[in-house]
Amino acid sequence: MDTTIVIVSADEGANLRHSLPLALAQEGARVVVVDNASADETADLAREHGVERIALGRRVSYAAALNAGLRAADGAAVLFLNADCFLAPGFLTAARARLEEPGVGSVAPKLIRTRGPAPGARLDRIDAVGIYMHRSRKNLLAGHDRPLPAFDEPADVFGADGAAALYLRETLDDCAVAGAVFDENLESLACDVDLAWRAAVRGWRCVYEPRAVAWHIRTFRPATRRSLPEPARRLVLRNRYLLIAKNDRPRDLLRDLPWILGYELLALGFALARERHLLRGYAEAARLLPAAVRRRPGPRGAAPATRFGALPP
C-alpha cells in the first residue's frame, strides 16, 4: 500500500534533521515536507534528502499546514508526522497492515517519550497509545507517562494522536468537509481529535498497533499546561465546545450528560477563580459555533456508538 508521509516543520529543522531520514527509511513511503514559513534549515534539509517541499509563504496554523500537505499527498494511505517524532524501523509496515482489516480507517502507534532525537534521550515511559476521550468530553493522551512495558496488545481506540497518525486515504476523503480534512477554525490544537471523532461518527474504526513504535518529544502535555501562553489555553477551552458542536450525537450527549455538566461546572469555577482570561474563550466559541454546526458530519450507515471512556488494555 503506497503511503505518503506528511511532515510539517515550523522552524523545526533541528528535529527534522533526525526525523526525516527515519521517515525516508520506511518501506513504501513517499515523504512531503510542509515548510511553514521556516527561517531555519528546513528548506536545505528537504533539498538535501530529495523530498518534495511545500513552501508556505507565511506562517499558518497547524491545521492549514496539514491541509496543504494533504493536497500534495498520493497513495492509498497518509501518515501525518510531527517533525519531533522519530520512527523506529518497520513502523510503517506494522501500522499499514492494520489498514487491511475491515472497517479500519486509522492506526494509532505506540509513542514513547523522549527528551530529544538522540537514542540516549529516550525515556522508559509511554507518550501516547492514541487519544482517550473521557465521557465528560475532555480529550487526553491514552497511556501518557505509564512506565514501559505497557500496552503490548492491539486494541480499538478512540483515535490516533496527531504526532503520528496513519489514515486510509479513503477515510480522509470520506471525512472531508467543504474540501478540507482538517478544520482550520480549530487552528493548532485538537484538529487531530476532531478528525478522529468525525471518522468515528462516519463508522470508521481506529486501532492501536503496539508494533508500530516511535519516540516523540511532547512539548504540550498536562504537566506543562501552565507554561502555555494565555491564547493557547483559551484555544483549548473554546475548541472543546466546537468539537462537541461538530461531532457529538444526541444519543451520546444524553447518555453522558452528568459527566459533561459536572466538568462544565468545574471548568467555569476554575476560570472565575483562577484564570479569568479563559472567559473570553466562551465568547470565541460562541462566535465560531454556527460554522462548526455547518460542518457536522452525517453518519455513514448504522455507525456504532462512539467509544468514550475506553482505554486499550
Buried (B, 14 or more C-beta within 10 A) or exposed (E): BEBBBBBBBBBBBBBBBBBBBBBBBBEEBBBBBBBBBBEBBBBEBBEEBEBBBBBBEEEBBBBBBBBBBBBBBEBBBBBBBBBBBBBBEBBBBBBBBBBEEEEBBBBBBBBBBBEBBEEEEBBEBBBBBBBBBBBBBBBBBBBBBBEBEBBEEBBBBBBBBBBBBBBBBEBBEBBBBEEBBBBBBBBBBBBBBBBBBBBBBBBBBBBBBBBBBBBBBBEBBEEEEEEBEEEBBBBBBBBBBBBBBBBBBEEBEEBBEEBBEEBBEEBEEEBEEEBEEBEBBBEBBEEBBEEBEEBBBEEEEEBEEBBBEBBBE
